[in-house]
Amino acid sequence: ILAFYRKNPINSEYPRKMKQHLYYFDIYPKVFPIGAAQDITVRPLSDKKAFPAGEYRISVMALNAGSPSYDIARGNRADFDLTPDEDGYLRFTFTAPEEGEYRVRIYKKNGESYDRLVNDLSFYALENDLAARVPLRGDFHMHTCRSDGREDPGTVCANYRRLGYDFIVITDHHRFYPSLEAQEIYGKVPSTLTIIQGEEVHMPLTQMHIVHAGGSFSINGLLESSPNNEKGTDAKYRSTDGNAPDFITEEEYRRQIMEIAESEECADCPYNVDKIWYAVAVWVNRRIKESGGLCIFAHPYWIADMYHIPEPLTRYMMKKHPFDAFEVLGGENYYEQNGFQTALYYEEYKNGRVHAIVGSTDSHGSTEHNRNRDICSTIVFAKDNSTDGIISAVKEKYSVAVDSISKEYRLVGEMRLQKYACFLMDNYFPLHDRIAEMDGELMLEYYRGDCDGDELELTKAKAEEMLRKYFVFAENN
């Protein structure tokens, strides 16, 4: 690993800028369940920050309870008086009574008083449902040169792993096979990037774009005339297992759409909603469900001359919900798209409709020459880093959308998940991204034929070691 870094120094933009204390101290575990005693270690990372012999006090305070100077919160403090162990580390045992972030402050005894040394170390305690899940950052919507992107699938996967992504869904316009191509490229090496099959669905009779992630067969490919079948009509290009449904004719497709449009499903369609467009959304959602995938309602406030989706139809879609998840963030860096979609999500939430959400780049280029390559992403809290685990977590509403358009990130989602994601963005992902960048560089070397892929065992082992070090998972994981 050291030899690799000498040949491939970390680039200037990534990993993300770290909080200063992460350079000086390591605290682990960082995340663990409430109600159980946890042994906590604080390790200095440089001689300058080492703990010399003497007496120390560690104070642990729940962030949500406020300062101990606030009278009601005077009990919001657990003190531990201790001395460094032989290795120079400080260790204590703590039981978290409730979910949330806890601040760790370290003082050194100076005569009869204590001088504060460290002010901003933290760990996080979780209820068991969330403590049973691993945090993963990724993207559900991106393109390669197999449609209108700039790079090929193998390069896109490696470049996004370099940016810290744990999973990606390649969703080329009209095409499912590029995601299968990416899976084949890296299917025999131990990279920790999960590559999920997908496509951006474009069907006749509508201009609506619907993102399909994780299903076993192509929705575009159900029509033989689809660009997905440009490489051939063999099922291997339109399914994960060679068992794609039979083609349907465009005439039969139109008949099915008209049947939905004239059914009870559309009986309450307002006068200003096109029943045909809505019927196509229903049809696509049904097919994605048959495939076992995730149906994503994508970028309704994207301005493609006008709003991509007429606003009355967007409102009707949110009410009727012919999708699994709402792409609340993604694609563009002007305010109207992400800002209005975020406002709509919270407005729906206020009205009792809580939608599963994702954030996506909708990227068409994976290098730094595309300023939108990393503007939005999703943090998913999944049972495991697998296609099924990630898709299930989104459907179960264990996800947060991340807006990284500006230097200071923003989060969209339920507050409980936002709080945890915020802690991870500051205290875990910057460290995680260092290993991910190395993993992505090695993926590129493998793809270009410069190594045989065995080196990826190193980064896989380091990633697994980091999880074991920083997370104590609940037993039902």
N, C-alpha and C positions, 0 to 999 in steps of 0.2 A: 504494500500500500504506500509506503514512504517513497519507494522507487517510482511508483505511478505519479505521485504528486510532484516529484522533481521533474518529470517529463511533462506533466500536465498541470501547471499551477491553476488554482481556482481563479476563474475569471473575475473581472472587476464588478460585475453587476450581481452575480449570484454566488453563493446563497444570499438570502435576504440579510439586510443589516441587523446585527444582533444587539440586544440589550447589553450594556457594558458589563454588568455583573456576570454574564455568561462566559466572558473571557477570563474572569478571575476566580470564580467559585463554581463548583458543581454540587448540586443537591439532589439526592435520590433516595427513594423513588419520588417522582414528581406528581404521580396520580395514583390514588388508592381508594378502596371503599371506606365509607364511614363505619363507625361502630366497632372497628377491630384495631388492636394495637399494631402500630407500624414502626419498625426500626428505621430511623432517618439518619442519613449520613451527610455531613457537609465537608466537602473536600476543597482545600485551596489549590488553585491551578498554577501558582507561581510562587517563588520564594518570597517575593515582596508581600504577598497576601497570606503567607503561612501563619499558623497559630503558634506563637512561641509558648514555652512552658508558662503556666500560670492558671488562674481561675477565670472561668467564663460563665456568662449567663446567656441562655438562649430564650427569647420571648416569642411565643407563637400567638398570633391574634387573628381571629376571623375577620376578613376584610369587610364583610357585609354588616358587622355589628358597630362599626365606627370606632373612632379613637377612644382609648381608655379614659381620656380627659372628659368625655361625655358621660355624665353621671350614671346613666342607666347602663352604660357599657363597661363599668369599672371591673366587672368580672370577666371581661373579654380578653383574657390573657392567661397563658400557661407558661410558667417560668421553669427553666431547667438549669441548675447550677452544676457545672462539670469541668473537667480538665481534658486536654487533648489525649487521644490514645497514642500508642507508640508510633503509629504511622503519621501522626500529626493531624489526624482528622477529628472532628467533633461528631459525636453520636448521641442520639437520644431517642426515646420511644414516646410516640404520641398517638392518641385515639381521637379522631375527629368526630364531634357530636352531630354535625350537620353538613349538608352539601355546600360546597363553595370553595373559594380561594382563601388560603391562610398565608399571612405574611410572617416571615421568619427574620427576627432581628437579633444580631449577635453583639454582645457587650463584653469587654475585658475588664476585669476587676483592677482598679487603680486605687490603692489604699482602701478606704471604706466605701468608695463609690465605683460605678461602672462607666466606662467610656464606650460609646457606640462605635462599632467597627463596620457592620454591614447592615444596610437598611432596606434592601429590596429583593431578598430571596423569597421564593414562594413555592408552595405546593398546592395541590387541589384534591379535595375529597369528594366522592361521588356516591349517590344512591346506587344500589346494586344493578338496576337496569342499564344505566349508562356505564357503570364500572365493568360490565361484561362485554363492552364493545371497544374496538380499536379505532382510533381516529385516522382517517385516510383523506388526503387531499387529491382532487382530480378534476376531470373535465368530461362533460357528457356530449360535447358538440364541437367538432373540429373537422377540417378538410385537408386533403392531400392533393397532389397533382393528378390523381385519378379523376378528379372533377375540376374544381377551379382553385385549388390550393397551389402552393409553390414547390413543396418538397414531396418526395415519395413516402409511402407509409413507413418504411424502415427507418428513415431519417427522422420523421415526425415523432415516432415513438421515443427514440433515443434523446432527441432534443427536449421533449417534455419531461422525461425522467431527469435530465440535467436540471430542470427548473424546480424539481422537488415533487413532481406529481407521482402519486402512488398508483393511479389508474387513469386510463384515458379511454374514450369511446370515439373511434373514427367513424364519422357520419358523413361520408361524401354524398353530394347531391345525386339522387337517383340510383345510387350504387351501394350494395352491401359487400361485394367481393373485396374491395380494398382493405376492409377490416379483417377479413379472413386471411388476406395476404400478409398483413402485419403479424397476425397470430402464428402463421406458418414460419415466418422469418425467425421469430424469437421463441418458438415453441420448444426447442431442444436445449435451451440454455437457462441457467437459474437466475435470471433477472427477477427483481422483486416488483417490477412494473406489471400490473394486471391490464391486459389489452382486451377490451370488451368489444364484441362485434356490434355493429350498428350501421345506420344509414339515415340520411335526411329524406323523408318520404315526399315525393311529388306525384300526385295522381291527377288524371284528367278531370275536368269540370271544376277545378278550383286552383287558385294561386297560393293557397295556404301551405306552409311548410310545417311538417310534423316530424319530430325527431324520435327515432326508434333506437333503443339501446338494449342489448342483451338477449334478444329473442333468437330462436333457433333457425328461423328462415326469413328471407327477404320479403318485405311487403311490396316494394317496387317491382321485384322480380316475379310477382304473381301475374303480371301482364308480359306476354312474350315480347312485345315491342319495346319494353323498358331498356334504357341504356345499361342497366345492370347486366343484361345478357349479351353485351357487345363482345365478350370473350367466349361466348358459347352458351348454349341452353342447358348444359349439364348441371345437375343439382348441386355439384360441388362448388359452383360459383354463387349459389343463392341459398345455401343452408350450411349449418355447422357440422351436420352429420350425414350429408348426402341424401336426406329424406325431405326434400322440399315438396309442398303441395303441387298438384297439377296446375298448369296454366289455366287462366280463364280468359275468354275473349273479351275485347273491349266492349263489344255489344252486351255481353252478359254482365260485365262490370257496371255499365250504365243502367241496365235494368235493375240491378241490386241497389244502386244509389237512388233511383227513382222510387223504389219500393220503400226505402227508409224515409225519403222526403214526404211521402204520402201517408206514412204511418202515424200512430199515436206519438211516437218519439218526437215528431216535429209539429204536433197539433197546436202547441202554445207558442210557436215561433212568432215574434213580433213582425209587424209589417215591414220593418226596415232591416230584417235579417234574411239573407239569402238561404233558403232551405237546402239548396243543392250543396252549397259550401259546407253547411253544418252537417248534412247527411254524409258527405265524404269524411269529415272528422269522425263521425260515429263509426263508419265502416272501417277506417284505418285503425281506430282504437280497438275494435273487435278483433281485427286480424292480428294486431300486436299482442293482445291478450292470448290468442290462440298459440302464438309463437313463444309465449312465456316471457316476453320482454317488457320494457318500461316505455310507456307512451308519454312524450313530453310536448306540451303546448309551448311552442317556441316564439319568442320575440314579437308579440303582437304590436308593440309600439315602435318597432323598427320603422324608420322613415325611408321608404323606397319610393321617392317622389311624394307619396302620401303615406299615411299609416299602412303598414303591411296588411293588417287585419282591420276592417272597418270597426269602429268602436262599439256599435250596437252588437255586432257578432261576438266581439271579445267579451262583452258583459254577459251575453247569453251562454257562451262557452263556460264562463266561470260559474254561472248558475247551474247549468246542466252537467258539467264536469265529464265530458267524454275524453278524459286523459288521466294519467297517473300522477304527473308532476308538472308544475308550472315553472318555466324558465324565467325566473324573476330577475336575473341579471345575465347580461351577456351580449357580446357582439360589437357594440359601439361605445365610444367614449363621450358622446354628447349626452346632456342630461335627460332629454325627453324619453329615451328608451328605458334605461335602467331606473331613472327617477320615477317615471310614471308607473312602471311595472311594480316597483317597490310600494308606491302609494296604493296601487290596486290590491296588492297582497294584504296589506294591513287593513285596508277598507273591507276586504272580504273577511278577514279575521274578526274585525269588529262586528260584522253581521253574522258571525257564527259559522262561516265556511273556512275551515283551516286547510289550506292546500299544501301538499308535499311540494318542496321546492328544490331547484338546482340553480347553480350559477355556471355559466359556460363562457369560453372565449369566443366561440364561433370562429375560430382562427382559420386564416387562409395562408399563414406563414409561420414557421416555428423558430425562426432566428430573430436576433435583435433588430433586424431591419423591418420587422413588422411590429410597430409599437403596441398593437393590440394583442400580441401573442399571449399575454398573461394578465389581461385586464380583469378577468373574473374567473372564479373557480368554485368548487363545492367541497366543503368538509363533510364527509359522511362518517357516521359512527356505526360501524358494521360489526357483525359477529366475527367476520374474517375477511381477508383481502382476496375475495373471489368474486366472480361475476354475480353469482346468486346472492352472496352476502351483501354486496354493494347495492344491487337492485332492490333487494328486500328492505334494506335499511332506509332507502329513499321512500319506498311505498309506506313504510311504517312511520314516516316523518321524523327520522333521526338524521337530519341534514341541515346545514347552514350554508347560505350562499355568501361568497366572499367577493367584495368589490375592491380591487387593487389598482384602479385606474390612477389614483393619486398616490403620493408617497405614503400617506396615512391610510391604511386599509379601513374598510367599513364592512359590517356584517348585517345580513338580513336573515330573520328567522325567529323562532320562539326564544324568549329571553333566557330561559334556562340553558339552552344550547348555545346561545350567543356568548354567555358568560364563560362557559367552558372553552368554546372555540377561541375567544379572546386570550385566555390564559395560554392556550396551545400556540397561538400565533406569536406570542411574545417569548414563551419559555421553552417550547419544544421544537416547533417546526424549523427555526433557524439552525438548530443542531442536526435535525433529521435531514435537512436539505444538503448538508455537506456530504453525507454518504450518498444521497440520491444523485448529486452531481457526478461523483466518482462513478457510480453505477451507470449513469447515462453516457459518460465518456467511453466506458468499456463496451457498452452496447454499440456505440458508433464504430469502435475499433473492430468489434466482431462482425458487424454488418458489412464493413468495407474489406473484410478478409485479412485484417492485420493481427488478429488473435483468434484463438480457437474457442473462446467463450469460457474456458475453465476459470479465468480470472474473476468472472462474475460471482464465483463461489465466495470470494473474499468479501465483496460488498453485501451479498445476501447474508452472510454470517454476521457482518457488522450491524446490519439493519435489525436482524433478529436479536442480537445482543443488546442493542439500544432499547428495544421494546421491553425486554426482560429487566433491564436496569431501571427504566423510568416509569414503568407501569406495573401495578399489582392488580390483576384482573379478578373480578368476582368469580366465584367457583363455577357458576353456570355458564361460563364462556366456552 
